Amino acid sequence: SITGWTPLHAAASFGQSLQAHFLVLNGANPLMKDQHGRIPSEIALRSGHQELADHLMKYQKIVETGARDS
């Protein structure tokens, strides 16, 4: 897309928590940047969706460390 937004960016922007979790659990990268260098958690935070931003940040840490939930 022109904006570089993925479906996860859109879900983050609109506060669609269930969709965001579904996307991440099915392979969406929470570290993917849009054309402005913003990741989905930043989009969620700027859009006023603090709880979703917090959850996305947890997913980011999992991706960054290669760790899995136990």
All heavy atoms as TSV, in Angstrom:
chain	resi	resn	atom	element	x	y	z
A	1	SER	N	N	0.836	-1.194	0.000
A	1	SER	CA	C	0.000	0.000	0.000
A	1	SER	C	C	0.873	1.246	0.000
A	1	SER	O	O	2.056	1.187	0.331
A	1	SER	CB	C	-0.935	-0.024	1.192
A	1	SER	OG	O	-0.276	0.391	2.361
A	2	ILE	N	N	0.274	2.366	-0.286
A	2	ILE	CA	C	1.009	3.627	-0.353
A	2	ILE	C	C	1.538	4.026	1.015
A	2	ILE	O	O	2.627	4.545	1.138
A	2	ILE	CB	C	0.100	4.740	-0.921
A	2	ILE	CG1	C	-0.241	4.417	-2.368
A	2	ILE	CG2	C	0.766	6.093	-0.811
A	2	ILE	CD1	C	-1.279	5.316	-2.978
A	3	THR	N	N	0.766	3.752	2.049
A	3	THR	CA	C	1.161	4.162	3.397
A	3	THR	C	C	2.113	3.185	4.056
A	3	THR	O	O	2.684	3.484	5.087
A	3	THR	CB	C	-0.074	4.290	4.309
A	3	THR	OG1	O	-0.690	3.002	4.413
A	3	THR	CG2	C	-1.049	5.302	3.784
A	4	GLY	N	N	2.258	2.004	3.474
A	4	GLY	CA	C	3.090	0.983	4.097
A	4	GLY	C	C	2.385	0.268	5.226
A	4	GLY	O	O	2.987	-0.516	5.938
A	5	TRP	N	N	1.101	0.570	5.393
A	5	TRP	CA	C	0.340	-0.054	6.470
A	5	TRP	C	C	0.009	-1.495	6.135
A	5	TRP	O	O	-0.400	-1.816	5.030
A	5	TRP	CB	C	-0.963	0.696	6.716
A	5	TRP	CG	C	-0.833	1.781	7.735
A	5	TRP	CD1	C	0.300	2.447	8.086
A	5	TRP	CD2	C	-1.884	2.326	8.531
A	5	TRP	NE1	N	0.020	3.376	9.039
A	5	TRP	CE2	C	-1.312	3.329	9.333
A	5	TRP	CE3	C	-3.236	2.085	8.620
A	5	TRP	CZ2	C	-2.047	4.068	10.244
A	5	TRP	CZ3	C	-3.972	2.828	9.517
A	5	TRP	CH2	C	-3.392	3.796	10.316
A	6	THR	N	N	0.161	-2.325	7.131
A	6	THR	CA	C	-0.267	-3.714	7.040
A	6	THR	C	C	-1.638	-3.809	7.704
A	6	THR	O	O	-2.082	-2.852	8.359
A	6	THR	CB	C	0.719	-4.624	7.798
A	6	THR	OG1	O	0.671	-4.289	9.198
A	6	THR	CG2	C	2.150	-4.465	7.268
A	7	PRO	N	N	-2.314	-4.937	7.584
A	7	PRO	CA	C	-3.567	-5.103	8.324
A	7	PRO	C	C	-3.369	-4.900	9.833
A	7	PRO	O	O	-4.266	-4.397	10.515
A	7	PRO	CB	C	-3.988	-6.537	7.999
A	7	PRO	CG	C	-3.443	-6.765	6.618
A	7	PRO	CD	C	-2.098	-6.063	6.644
A	8	LEU	N	N	-2.193	-5.246	10.345
A	8	LEU	CA	C	-1.930	-5.041	11.777
A	8	LEU	C	C	-1.863	-3.562	12.122
A	8	LEU	O	O	-2.362	-3.145	13.172
A	8	LEU	CB	C	-0.642	-5.762	12.187
A	8	LEU	CG	C	-0.313	-5.748	13.673
A	8	LEU	CD1	C	-1.463	-6.306	14.518
A	8	LEU	CD2	C	0.975	-6.527	13.940
A	9	HIS	N	N	-1.286	-2.746	11.262
A	9	HIS	CA	C	-1.285	-1.298	11.492
A	9	HIS	C	C	-2.720	-0.771	11.548
A	9	HIS	O	O	-3.055	0.042	12.403
A	9	HIS	CB	C	-0.526	-0.561	10.377
A	9	HIS	CG	C	0.955	-0.668	10.464
A	9	HIS	ND1	N	1.652	-1.673	9.844
A	9	HIS	CD2	C	1.875	0.105	11.086
A	9	HIS	CE1	C	2.948	-1.496	10.074
A	9	HIS	NE2	N	3.110	-0.430	10.826
A	10	ALA	N	N	-3.546	-1.233	10.625
A	10	ALA	CA	C	-4.940	-0.775	10.593
A	10	ALA	C	C	-5.689	-1.200	11.848
A	10	ALA	O	O	-6.408	-0.393	12.448
A	10	ALA	CB	C	-5.635	-1.313	9.342
A	11	ALA	N	N	-5.520	-2.452	12.258
A	11	ALA	CA	C	-6.189	-2.928	13.478
A	11	ALA	C	C	-5.734	-2.106	14.681
A	11	ALA	O	O	-6.540	-1.735	15.535
A	11	ALA	CB	C	-5.897	-4.414	13.695
A	12	ALA	N	N	-4.448	-1.802	14.733
A	12	ALA	CA	C	-3.916	-0.995	15.836
A	12	ALA	C	C	-4.520	0.400	15.834
A	12	ALA	O	O	-4.893	0.926	16.881
A	12	ALA	CB	C	-2.393	-0.921	15.736
A	13	SER	N	N	-4.645	0.985	14.668
A	13	SER	CA	C	-5.183	2.333	14.544
A	13	SER	C	C	-6.626	2.422	15.027
A	13	SER	O	O	-7.012	3.391	15.668
A	13	SER	CB	C	-5.104	2.783	13.089
A	13	SER	OG	O	-5.705	4.048	12.927
A	14	PHE	N	N	-7.406	1.394	14.724
A	14	PHE	CA	C	-8.820	1.418	15.080
A	14	PHE	C	C	-9.128	0.724	16.409
A	14	PHE	O	O	-10.295	0.579	16.773
A	14	PHE	CB	C	-9.646	0.791	13.951
A	14	PHE	CG	C	-9.628	1.627	12.702
A	14	PHE	CD1	C	-8.898	1.221	11.599
A	14	PHE	CD2	C	-10.305	2.835	12.640
A	14	PHE	CE1	C	-8.854	1.988	10.438
A	14	PHE	CE2	C	-10.270	3.618	11.493
A	14	PHE	CZ	C	-9.549	3.188	10.393
A	15	GLY	N	N	-8.086	0.280	17.117
A	15	GLY	CA	C	-8.293	-0.341	18.421
A	15	GLY	C	C	-8.951	-1.703	18.344
A	15	GLY	O	O	-9.618	-2.123	19.284
A	16	GLN	N	N	-8.743	-2.387	17.250
A	16	GLN	CA	C	-9.367	-3.697	17.041
A	16	GLN	C	C	-8.475	-4.787	17.645
A	16	GLN	O	O	-7.705	-5.452	16.961
A	16	GLN	CB	C	-9.603	-3.929	15.552
A	16	GLN	CG	C	-10.565	-2.913	14.966
A	16	GLN	CD	C	-10.668	-3.014	13.459
A	16	GLN	OE1	O	-9.692	-3.318	12.777
A	16	GLN	NE2	N	-11.848	-2.749	12.943
A	17	SER	N	N	-8.609	-4.968	18.962
A	17	SER	CA	C	-7.736	-5.880	19.701
A	17	SER	C	C	-7.826	-7.318	19.225
A	17	SER	O	O	-6.797	-7.974	19.034
A	17	SER	CB	C	-8.054	-5.820	21.196
A	17	SER	OG	O	-7.779	-4.540	21.691
A	18	LEU	N	N	-9.037	-7.824	19.046
A	18	LEU	CA	C	-9.175	-9.222	18.623
A	18	LEU	C	C	-8.524	-9.455	17.272
A	18	LEU	O	O	-7.834	-10.457	17.060
A	18	LEU	CB	C	-10.643	-9.636	18.587
A	18	LEU	CG	C	-11.335	-9.767	19.943
A	18	LEU	CD1	C	-12.814	-10.073	19.753
A	18	LEU	CD2	C	-10.666	-10.838	20.781
A	19	GLN	N	N	-8.728	-8.525	16.353
A	19	GLN	CA	C	-8.127	-8.654	15.032
A	19	GLN	C	C	-6.601	-8.589	15.127
A	19	GLN	O	O	-5.898	-9.355	14.460
A	19	GLN	CB	C	-8.644	-7.565	14.084
A	19	GLN	CG	C	-10.079	-7.740	13.684
A	19	GLN	CD	C	-11.060	-7.098	14.683
A	19	GLN	OE1	O	-10.746	-6.841	15.835
A	19	GLN	NE2	N	-12.269	-6.848	14.217
A	20	ALA	N	N	-6.094	-7.695	15.951
A	20	ALA	CA	C	-4.640	-7.557	16.102
A	20	ALA	C	C	-4.035	-8.838	16.665
A	20	ALA	O	O	-3.019	-9.324	16.162
A	20	ALA	CB	C	-4.318	-6.367	17.007
A	21	HIS	N	N	-4.669	-9.396	17.697
A	21	HIS	CA	C	-4.162	-10.644	18.276
A	21	HIS	C	C	-4.214	-11.768	17.245
A	21	HIS	O	O	-3.254	-12.537	17.108
A	21	HIS	CB	C	-4.954	-11.032	19.522
A	21	HIS	CG	C	-4.751	-10.093	20.668
A	21	HIS	ND1	N	-3.547	-9.947	21.317
A	21	HIS	CD2	C	-5.604	-9.234	21.271
A	21	HIS	CE1	C	-3.662	-9.040	22.276
A	21	HIS	NE2	N	-4.900	-8.597	22.263
A	22	PHE	N	N	-5.306	-11.856	16.523
A	22	PHE	CA	C	-5.446	-12.891	15.485
A	22	PHE	C	C	-4.326	-12.760	14.456
A	22	PHE	O	O	-3.695	-13.747	14.074
A	22	PHE	CB	C	-6.817	-12.775	14.805
A	22	PHE	CG	C	-6.981	-13.726	13.657
A	22	PHE	CD1	C	-7.375	-15.036	13.880
A	22	PHE	CD2	C	-6.740	-13.313	12.359
A	22	PHE	CE1	C	-7.522	-15.925	12.816
A	22	PHE	CE2	C	-6.883	-14.191	11.289
A	22	PHE	CZ	C	-7.272	-15.504	11.527
A	23	LEU	N	N	-4.084	-11.531	13.998
A	23	LEU	CA	C	-3.061	-11.305	12.979
A	23	LEU	C	C	-1.676	-11.710	13.479
A	23	LEU	O	O	-0.927	-12.390	12.780
A	23	LEU	CB	C	-3.075	-9.840	12.537
A	23	LEU	CG	C	-4.293	-9.426	11.715
A	23	LEU	CD1	C	-4.388	-7.905	11.635
A	23	LEU	CD2	C	-4.232	-10.037	10.319
A	24	VAL	N	N	-1.337	-11.304	14.707
A	24	VAL	CA	C	-0.020	-11.633	15.250
A	24	VAL	C	C	0.123	-13.142	15.422
A	24	VAL	O	O	1.163	-13.723	15.074
A	24	VAL	CB	C	0.242	-10.898	16.579
A	24	VAL	CG1	C	1.505	-11.413	17.253
A	24	VAL	CG2	C	0.354	-9.395	16.338
A	25	LEU	N	N	-0.910	-13.780	15.946
A	25	LEU	CA	C	-0.845	-15.226	16.167
A	25	LEU	C	C	-0.769	-16.001	14.853
A	25	LEU	O	O	-0.362	-17.159	14.833
A	25	LEU	CB	C	-2.040	-15.691	16.988
A	25	LEU	CG	C	-2.042	-15.200	18.432
A	25	LEU	CD1	C	-3.345	-15.586	19.127
A	25	LEU	CD2	C	-0.842	-15.721	19.199
A	26	ASN	N	N	-1.126	-15.331	13.760
A	26	ASN	CA	C	-1.070	-15.979	12.451
A	26	ASN	C	C	0.052	-15.426	11.570
A	26	ASN	O	O	-0.005	-15.527	10.354
A	26	ASN	CB	C	-2.432	-15.873	11.759
A	26	ASN	CG	C	-3.425	-16.837	12.372
A	26	ASN	OD1	O	-3.416	-18.013	12.044
A	26	ASN	ND2	N	-4.248	-16.357	13.291
A	27	GLY	N	N	1.056	-14.837	12.198
A	27	GLY	CA	C	2.267	-14.481	11.481
A	27	GLY	C	C	2.527	-13.017	11.182
A	27	GLY	O	O	3.564	-12.694	10.602
A	28	ALA	N	N	1.616	-12.123	11.550
A	28	ALA	CA	C	1.877	-10.698	11.306
A	28	ALA	C	C	3.055	-10.245	12.174
A	28	ALA	O	O	3.167	-10.624	13.330
A	28	ALA	CB	C	0.643	-9.861	11.628
A	29	ASN	N	N	3.919	-9.450	11.606
A	29	ASN	CA	C	5.114	-8.989	12.298
A	29	ASN	C	C	4.819	-7.686	13.048
A	29	ASN	O	O	4.597	-6.645	12.416
A	29	ASN	CB	C	6.242	-8.772	11.294
A	29	ASN	CG	C	7.544	-8.375	11.929
A	29	ASN	OD1	O	7.609	-8.073	13.118
A	29	ASN	ND2	N	8.595	-8.355	11.144
A	30	PRO	N	N	4.848	-7.708	14.399
A	30	PRO	CA	C	4.571	-6.490	15.166
A	30	PRO	C	C	5.683	-5.448	15.076
A	30	PRO	O	O	5.546	-4.355	15.605
A	30	PRO	CB	C	4.398	-7.001	16.592
A	30	PRO	CG	C	5.213	-8.251	16.639
A	30	PRO	CD	C	5.097	-8.855	15.265
A	31	LEU	N	N	6.775	-5.784	14.396
A	31	LEU	CA	C	7.882	-4.842	14.226
A	31	LEU	C	C	7.920	-4.216	12.836
A	31	LEU	O	O	8.802	-3.410	12.541
A	31	LEU	CB	C	9.214	-5.551	14.501
A	31	LEU	CG	C	9.390	-6.044	15.934
A	31	LEU	CD1	C	10.638	-6.900	16.058
A	31	LEU	CD2	C	9.448	-4.879	16.907
A	32	MET	N	N	6.941	-4.551	11.981
A	32	MET	CA	C	6.896	-4.010	10.620
A	32	MET	C	C	6.627	-2.505	10.690
A	32	MET	O	O	5.708	-2.053	11.375
A	32	MET	CB	C	5.792	-4.699	9.825
A	32	MET	CG	C	5.721	-4.261	8.382
A	32	MET	SD	S	7.087	-4.821	7.376
A	32	MET	CE	C	6.801	-6.577	7.384
A	33	LYS	N	N	7.421	-1.732	9.959
A	33	LYS	CA	C	7.282	-0.272	9.961
A	33	LYS	C	C	6.493	0.207	8.751
A	33	LYS	O	O	6.572	-0.382	7.680
A	33	LYS	CB	C	8.663	0.380	9.946
A	33	LYS	CG	C	9.450	0.090	11.205
A	33	LYS	CD	C	10.814	0.733	11.152
A	33	LYS	CE	C	11.577	0.410	12.426
A	33	LYS	NZ	N	12.914	0.999	12.417
A	34	ASP	N	N	5.738	1.303	8.959
A	34	ASP	CA	C	5.036	1.929	7.838
A	34	ASP	C	C	5.992	2.908	7.155
A	34	ASP	O	O	7.175	2.980	7.505
A	34	ASP	CB	C	3.731	2.596	8.301
A	34	ASP	CG	C	3.929	3.826	9.185
A	34	ASP	OD1	O	5.088	4.275	9.383
A	34	ASP	OD2	O	2.922	4.352	9.681
A	35	GLN	N	N	5.494	3.692	6.216
A	35	GLN	CA	C	6.364	4.608	5.467
A	35	GLN	C	C	6.996	5.686	6.339
A	35	GLN	O	O	7.963	6.315	5.951
A	35	GLN	CB	C	5.604	5.257	4.313
A	35	GLN	CG	C	4.573	6.276	4.735
A	35	GLN	CD	C	3.939	6.960	3.543
A	35	GLN	OE1	O	4.095	6.534	2.421
A	35	GLN	NE2	N	3.214	8.033	3.797
A	36	HIS	N	N	6.420	5.902	7.528
A	36	HIS	CA	C	6.962	6.903	8.448
A	36	HIS	C	C	7.816	6.273	9.539
A	36	HIS	O	O	8.197	6.946	10.498
A	36	HIS	CB	C	5.829	7.714	9.072
A	36	HIS	CG	C	4.986	8.431	8.061
A	36	HIS	ND1	N	5.454	9.486	7.312
A	36	HIS	CD2	C	3.718	8.222	7.660
A	36	HIS	CE1	C	4.502	9.901	6.493
A	36	HIS	NE2	N	3.433	9.141	6.685
A	37	GLY	N	N	8.057	4.962	9.424
A	37	GLY	CA	C	8.891	4.276	10.409
A	37	GLY	C	C	8.171	3.898	11.689
A	37	GLY	O	O	8.812	3.600	12.691
A	38	ARG	N	N	6.841	3.912	11.648
A	38	ARG	CA	C	6.061	3.588	12.858
A	38	ARG	C	C	5.648	2.118	12.851
A	38	ARG	O	O	5.212	1.597	11.829
A	38	ARG	CB	C	4.827	4.467	12.948
A	38	ARG	CG	C	5.167	5.941	13.109
A	38	ARG	CD	C	3.933	6.780	13.077
A	38	ARG	NE	N	3.297	6.596	11.764
A	38	ARG	CZ	C	2.367	7.392	11.263
A	38	ARG	NH1	N	1.941	8.413	11.945
A	38	ARG	NH2	N	1.851	7.161	10.082
A	39	ILE	N	N	5.772	1.498	14.001
A	39	ILE	CA	C	5.326	0.123	14.178
A	39	ILE	C	C	3.908	0.131	14.749
A	39	ILE	O	O	3.453	1.162	15.267
A	39	ILE	CB	C	6.304	-0.678	15.066
A	39	ILE	CG1	C	6.497	-0.005	16.416
A	39	ILE	CG2	C	7.639	-0.872	14.347
A	39	ILE	CD1	C	7.408	-0.765	17.360
A	40	PRO	N	N	3.182	-0.984	14.648
A	40	PRO	CA	C	1.783	-1.003	15.088
A	40	PRO	C	C	1.545	-0.526	16.522
A	40	PRO	O	O	0.556	0.169	16.787
A	40	PRO	CB	C	1.387	-2.467	14.903
A	40	PRO	CG	C	2.199	-2.904	13.714
A	40	PRO	CD	C	3.532	-2.241	13.932
A	41	SER	N	N	2.435	-0.850	17.457
A	41	SER	CA	C	2.220	-0.387	18.839
A	41	SER	C	C	2.242	1.136	18.925
A	41	SER	O	O	1.482	1.725	19.692
A	41	SER	CB	C	3.251	-0.994	19.795
A	41	SER	OG	O	4.558	-0.597	19.448
A	42	GLU	N	N	3.086	1.773	18.126
A	42	GLU	CA	C	3.121	3.239	18.098
A	42	GLU	C	C	1.817	3.796	17.544
A	42	GLU	O	O	1.298	4.803	18.049
A	42	GLU	CB	C	4.277	3.733	17.237
A	42	GLU	CG	C	5.645	3.448	17.800
A	42	GLU	CD	C	6.732	3.909	16.860
A	42	GLU	OE1	O	7.008	5.123	16.840
A	42	GLU	OE2	O	7.276	3.058	16.139
A	43	ILE	N	N	1.292	3.147	16.516
A	43	ILE	CA	C	0.024	3.573	15.915
A	43	ILE	C	C	-1.093	3.456	16.944
A	43	ILE	O	O	-1.906	4.370	17.099
A	43	ILE	CB	C	-0.304	2.718	14.670
A	43	ILE	CG1	C	0.787	2.831	13.601
A	43	ILE	CG2	C	-1.684	3.062	14.118
A	43	ILE	CD1	C	0.900	4.148	12.912
A	44	ALA	N	N	-1.133	2.334	17.654
A	44	ALA	CA	C	-2.162	2.134	18.677
A	44	ALA	C	C	-2.061	3.205	19.758
A	44	ALA	O	O	-3.071	3.789	20.165
A	44	ALA	CB	C	-2.039	0.741	19.289
A	45	LEU	N	N	-0.856	3.469	20.209
A	45	LEU	CA	C	-0.643	4.458	21.261
A	45	LEU	C	C	-1.083	5.849	20.806
A	45	LEU	O	O	-1.818	6.537	21.515
A	45	LEU	CB	C	0.835	4.464	21.646
A	45	LEU	CG	C	1.210	5.163	22.938
A	45	LEU	CD1	C	0.467	4.565	24.123
A	45	LEU	CD2	C	2.706	5.074	23.159
A	46	ARG	N	N	-0.682	6.245	19.607
A	46	ARG	CA	C	-1.051	7.562	19.076
A	46	ARG	C	C	-2.551	7.685	18.822
A	46	ARG	O	O	-3.084	8.786	18.788
A	46	ARG	CB	C	-0.303	7.849	17.775
A	46	ARG	CG	C	1.160	8.099	17.977
A	46	ARG	CD	C	1.851	8.304	16.656
A	46	ARG	NE	N	3.279	8.427	16.843
A	46	ARG	CZ	C	4.023	9.341	16.244
A	46	ARG	NH1	N	3.479	10.187	15.404
A	46	ARG	NH2	N	5.320	9.385	16.474
A	47	SER	N	N	-3.207	6.542	18.654
A	47	SER	CA	C	-4.652	6.544	18.403
A	47	SER	C	C	-5.465	6.398	19.684
A	47	SER	O	O	-6.682	6.280	19.632
A	47	SER	CB	C	-5.007	5.414	17.435
A	47	SER	OG	O	-4.333	5.592	16.207
A	48	GLY	N	N	-4.782	6.361	20.821
A	48	GLY	CA	C	-5.471	6.312	22.105
A	48	GLY	C	C	-5.855	4.920	22.579
A	48	GLY	O	O	-6.726	4.785	23.440
A	49	HIS	N	N	-5.197	3.913	22.067
A	49	HIS	CA	C	-5.512	2.531	22.440
A	49	HIS	C	C	-4.364	1.938	23.258
A	49	HIS	O	O	-3.603	1.091	22.794
A	49	HIS	CB	C	-5.789	1.693	21.184
A	49	HIS	CG	C	-6.824	2.296	20.295
A	49	HIS	ND1	N	-8.146	2.428	20.674
A	49	HIS	CD2	C	-6.737	2.842	19.053
A	49	HIS	CE1	C	-8.825	3.011	19.704
A	49	HIS	NE2	N	-7.992	3.272	18.716
A	50	GLN	N	N	-4.246	2.436	24.498
A	50	GLN	CA	C	-3.131	2.087	25.374
A	50	GLN	C	C	-3.030	0.586	25.639
A	50	GLN	O	O	-1.950	0.007	25.553
A	50	GLN	CB	C	-3.258	2.839	26.704
A	50	GLN	CG	C	-2.160	2.515	27.699
A	50	GLN	CD	C	-0.818	3.075	27.274
A	50	GLN	OE1	O	-0.713	4.265	26.971
A	50	GLN	NE2	N	0.204	2.242	27.250
A	51	GLU	N	N	-4.147	-0.046	25.968
A	51	GLU	CA	C	-4.110	-1.469	26.297
A	51	GLU	C	C	-3.631	-2.300	25.102
A	51	GLU	O	O	-2.806	-3.208	25.254
A	51	GLU	CB	C	-5.484	-1.952	26.758
A	51	GLU	CG	C	-5.457	-3.371	27.284
A	51	GLU	CD	C	-6.793	-3.802	27.877
A	51	GLU	OE1	O	-7.649	-2.947	28.164
A	51	GLU	OE2	O	-6.970	-5.018	28.043
A	52	LEU	N	N	-4.121	-1.981	23.931
A	52	LEU	CA	C	-3.688	-2.691	22.733
A	52	LEU	C	C	-2.207	-2.431	22.473
A	52	LEU	O	O	-1.452	-3.353	22.139
A	52	LEU	CB	C	-4.526	-2.278	21.522
A	52	LEU	CG	C	-4.134	-2.886	20.182
A	52	LEU	CD1	C	-4.053	-4.406	20.241
A	52	LEU	CD2	C	-5.117	-2.440	19.110
A	53	ALA	N	N	-1.761	-1.208	22.659
A	53	ALA	CA	C	-0.340	-0.875	22.484
A	53	ALA	C	C	0.518	-1.713	23.421
A	53	ALA	O	O	1.554	-2.243	23.024
A	53	ALA	CB	C	-0.105	0.611	22.715
A	54	ASP	N	N	0.068	-1.854	24.667
A	54	ASP	CA	C	0.805	-2.659	25.651
A	54	ASP	C	C	0.920	-4.112	25.202
A	54	ASP	O	O	1.987	-4.718	25.307
A	54	ASP	CB	C	0.139	-2.595	27.024
A	54	ASP	CG	C	0.234	-1.220	27.669
A	54	ASP	OD1	O	1.085	-0.404	27.247
A	54	ASP	OD2	O	-0.543	-0.965	28.601
A	55	HIS	N	N	-0.172	-4.665	24.708
A	55	HIS	CA	C	-0.158	-6.051	24.228
A	55	HIS	C	C	0.768	-6.201	23.027
A	55	HIS	O	O	1.532	-7.169	22.945
A	55	HIS	CB	C	-1.567	-6.529	23.863
A	55	HIS	CG	C	-2.417	-6.817	25.040
A	55	HIS	ND1	N	-2.216	-7.901	25.860
A	55	HIS	CD2	C	-3.467	-6.154	25.562
A	55	HIS	CE1	C	-3.119	-7.892	26.830
A	55	HIS	NE2	N	-3.883	-6.831	26.670
A	56	LEU	N	N	0.716	-5.253	22.110
A	56	LEU	CA	C	1.590	-5.313	20.936
A	56	LEU	C	C	3.060	-5.215	21.331
A	56	LEU	O	O	3.913	-5.869	20.733
A	56	LEU	CB	C	1.213	-4.222	19.938
A	56	LEU	CG	C	-0.109	-4.447	19.201
A	56	LEU	CD1	C	-0.506	-3.187	18.429
A	56	LEU	CD2	C	-0.028	-5.643	18.271
A	57	MET	N	N	3.354	-4.438	22.377
A	57	MET	CA	C	4.732	-4.325	22.854
A	57	MET	C	C	5.226	-5.665	23.415
A	57	MET	O	O	6.391	-6.021	23.247
A	57	MET	CB	C	4.860	-3.214	23.884
A	57	MET	CG	C	4.820	-1.834	23.267
A	57	MET	SD	S	5.084	-0.560	24.508
A	57	MET	CE	C	3.643	0.461	24.238
A	58	LYS	N	N	4.336	-6.403	24.047
A	58	LYS	CA	C	4.709	-7.736	24.537
A	58	LYS	C	C	5.036	-8.658	23.362
A	58	LYS	O	O	6.004	-9.409	23.407
A	58	LYS	CB	C	3.592	-8.330	25.388
A	58	LYS	CG	C	3.433	-7.640	26.717
A	58	LYS	CD	C	2.286	-8.222	27.512
A	58	LYS	CE	C	2.059	-7.414	28.778
A	58	LYS	NZ	N	0.879	-7.866	29.515
A	59	TYR	N	N	4.228	-8.586	22.312
A	59	TYR	CA	C	4.504	-9.383	21.116
A	59	TYR	C	C	5.841	-8.981	20.486
A	59	TYR	O	O	6.589	-9.825	20.004
A	59	TYR	CB	C	3.390	-9.239	20.078
A	59	TYR	CG	C	2.109	-9.958	20.418
A	59	TYR	CD1	C	0.894	-9.299	20.351
A	59	TYR	CD2	C	2.110	-11.306	20.773
A	59	TYR	CE1	C	-0.292	-9.957	20.634
A	59	TYR	CE2	C	0.930	-11.974	21.059
A	59	TYR	CZ	C	-0.269	-11.289	20.991
A	59	TYR	OH	O	-1.436	-11.948	21.270
A	60	GLN	N	N	6.140	-7.685	20.499
A	60	GLN	CA	C	7.406	-7.205	19.949
A	60	GLN	C	C	8.586	-7.845	20.674
A	60	GLN	O	O	9.550	-8.272	20.047
A	60	GLN	CB	C	7.518	-5.686	20.110
A	60	GLN	CG	C	6.632	-4.890	19.227
A	60	GLN	CD	C	6.582	-3.436	19.639
A	60	GLN	OE1	O	5.544	-2.827	19.528
A	60	GLN	NE2	N	7.666	-2.879	20.133
A	61	LYS	N	N	8.494	-7.871	22.007
A	61	LYS	CA	C	9.585	-8.447	22.797
A	61	LYS	C	C	9.767	-9.922	22.481
A	61	LYS	O	O	10.892	-10.413	22.415
A	61	LYS	CB	C	9.326	-8.237	24.290
A	61	LYS	CG	C	9.492	-6.805	24.708
A	61	LYS	CD	C	9.216	-6.606	26.175
A	61	LYS	CE	C	9.298	-5.126	26.514
A	61	LYS	NZ	N	8.907	-4.853	27.891
A	62	ILE	N	N	8.659	-10.621	22.273
A	62	ILE	CA	C	8.738	-12.042	21.925
A	62	ILE	C	C	9.447	-12.206	20.591
A	62	ILE	O	O	10.332	-13.046	20.439
A	62	ILE	CB	C	7.330	-12.680	21.890
A	62	ILE	CG1	C	6.765	-12.748	23.308
A	62	ILE	CG2	C	7.370	-14.061	21.253
A	62	ILE	CD1	C	5.284	-13.090	23.368
A	63	VAL	N	N	9.096	-11.368	19.623
A	63	VAL	CA	C	9.714	-11.453	18.293
A	63	VAL	C	C	11.202	-11.085	18.389
A	63	VAL	O	O	12.059	-11.740	17.799
A	63	VAL	CB	C	8.989	-10.539	17.284
A	63	VAL	CG1	C	9.762	-10.412	15.985
A	63	VAL	CG2	C	7.595	-11.071	17.025
A	64	GLU	N	N	11.505	-10.035	19.150
A	64	GLU	CA	C	12.887	-9.570	19.259
A	64	GLU	C	C	13.797	-10.601	19.918
A	64	GLU	O	O	14.948	-10.765	19.527
A	64	GLU	CB	C	12.951	-8.267	20.064
A	64	GLU	CG	C	12.398	-7.072	19.326
A	64	GLU	CD	C	12.256	-5.848	20.196
A	64	GLU	OE1	O	12.192	-5.958	21.428
A	64	GLU	OE2	O	12.197	-4.753	19.619
A	65	THR	N	N	13.288	-11.305	20.915
A	65	THR	CA	C	14.114	-12.257	21.653
A	65	THR	C	C	14.015	-13.658	21.101
A	65	THR	O	O	14.790	-14.532	21.478
A	65	THR	CB	C	13.718	-12.288	23.132
A	65	THR	OG1	O	12.364	-12.729	23.242
A	65	THR	CG2	C	13.871	-10.937	23.786
A	66	GLY	N	N	13.013	-13.895	20.241
A	66	GLY	CA	C	12.820	-15.226	19.713
A	66	GLY	C	C	12.199	-16.158	20.739
A	66	GLY	O	O	12.132	-17.370	20.546
A	67	ALA	N	N	11.731	-15.573	21.857
A	67	ALA	CA	C	11.133	-16.365	22.934
A	67	ALA	C	C	9.692	-16.728	22.594
A	67	ALA	O	O	9.065	-16.113	21.759
A	67	ALA	CB	C	11.170	-15.567	24.237
A	68	ARG	N	N	9.205	-17.742	23.270
A	68	ARG	CA	C	7.819	-18.162	23.120
A	68	ARG	C	C	7.151	-18.184	24.489
A	68	ARG	O	O	7.795	-18.411	25.494
A	68	ARG	CB	C	7.734	-19.542	22.505
A	68	ARG	CG	C	8.306	-19.604	21.117
A	68	ARG	CD	C	7.811	-20.850	20.418
A	68	ARG	NE	N	8.347	-20.930	19.083
A	68	ARG	CZ	C	7.709	-20.508	18.016
A	68	ARG	NH1	N	6.528	-19.983	18.101
A	68	ARG	NH2	N	8.253	-20.633	16.836
A	69	ASP	N	N	5.832	-17.945	24.479
A	69	ASP	CA	C	5.089	-18.072	25.729
A	69	ASP	C	C	5.128	-19.501	26.214
A	69	ASP	O	O	5.097	-20.421	25.432
A	69	ASP	CB	C	3.610	-17.671	25.531
A	69	ASP	CG	C	3.430	-16.171	25.496
A	69	ASP	OD1	O	4.308	-15.455	26.031
A	69	ASP	OD2	O	2.422	-15.706	24.943
A	70	SER	N	N	5.207	-19.648	27.523
A	70	SER	CA	C	5.205	-21.021	28.059
A	70	SER	C	C	3.873	-21.334	28.700
A	70	SER	O	O	3.035	-20.526	28.836
A	70	SER	CB	C	6.320	-21.167	29.087
A	70	SER	OG	O	6.275	-20.132	30.045
